[in-house]
């Protein structure tokens, strides 16, 4: 009897990574076998992102690629691009069906016309089962969804809806499930996780409840809006079971641009927050997002951004060249010339790379706790978000999926090398 297979290509945020793992868990529990994207499969799913126009282009490319790997010649598309471009996606020859974000958890029960045996094997009681990592070592837990921000450039509130928080007990049970299945790192994700609230619980108190569980594991916090960082959260980041890493979106180093973007903080507020966190946790990796070429960004505004990135010396910068999004306030603005945006993006990339290397170099010959993973060779992800290449041998392979001490031995522009402390 032919073994039914599936693959999933996930684009975008860690929230999408979690939701793909949830879909995969449902498929596996129904008797299907997961294969890497790019392998021949009976079912191919593309979990899309629509945060920028570039994201949409990548999604279309992966839909066309995925159709070539699919035994039906077509793919199933879900995710945020379905929310904004459903008609366009439905019209693509390569698309079998599209499902919105709200339908992800029930996707397997909704899929029709592929194989009746698959549908007949679905056990509906598994639809809310906790997801194990999919093609990964670390496990994601979505604690929150949605955003009520008013950022002028952002389409996310329209595709994800208003903030909703998952019950504390359910999250803690999910964490316990991952720990019992030997997951070494639990990544808390959502759309605006700093707004997590359930009863009297906040993000900080939720983390405290998770790290009180027994077992060898650690918790990683993902992106938190600057105005959502509390003193309690800074305090909990100090705990041994919490990774020394936080992502604080900045978007611009100009108060004028931040105001036009409707970002709810000033440059001074952001600087004081970073300084306060670093004074409490000196080794912490602080990453950020920067938008280059926002329509209201003049030359002086961009120079202010460059200066601020250098001053704060981020561990890494996720930079995005501005692209107009229909349905947003800034979508009505006249865009800057392409060559201006391109030149600014190149300059920011150079400054960000220099800052990143400076951050990484301070850890040469130092030891950090790291999760060992098999990812294009054997790698280690340290608590402060350094991805370290290790020698691929029997010993390092035996440590995959565990937290061990790793020495950083060398840092270059592109790579970090290290060794497991034996």
Secondary structure, DSSP 8 states (H G I E B T S, - for coil): ----EEEEEE-S-HHHHHHHHHHHHHHHHTT-EE--TTS-BSEEEEEE--SSHHHHHHHHHHHHHHHHHBTTS-EEEEEHHHHHHHHHHHTSTTEEEEE-GGGGGGHHHH--SS-HHHHHH--GGGTT-----SSSSSEEEE-EE------TT--HHHHH-S-EE--HHHHHHHHHHHHHTT-SEEEEE-SSGGG-EETTEEHHHHHHHHHTS-SS-EEEE-B--GGG--HHHHHHTTSTTB-SEEE---B-S-HHHHHHHT-SS-HHHHHHHHHHHHHH-TT-EEEEEEEES-TT--HHHHHHHHHHHHHHT-SEEEEEE----TTSGGGGS----HHHHHHHHHHHHHHHHHHHHHHHHTTTT-EEEEEEEESSSEEEEETTS-EEE---SHHHHHTTTSEEEEEEEEE-SS-EEEEE--
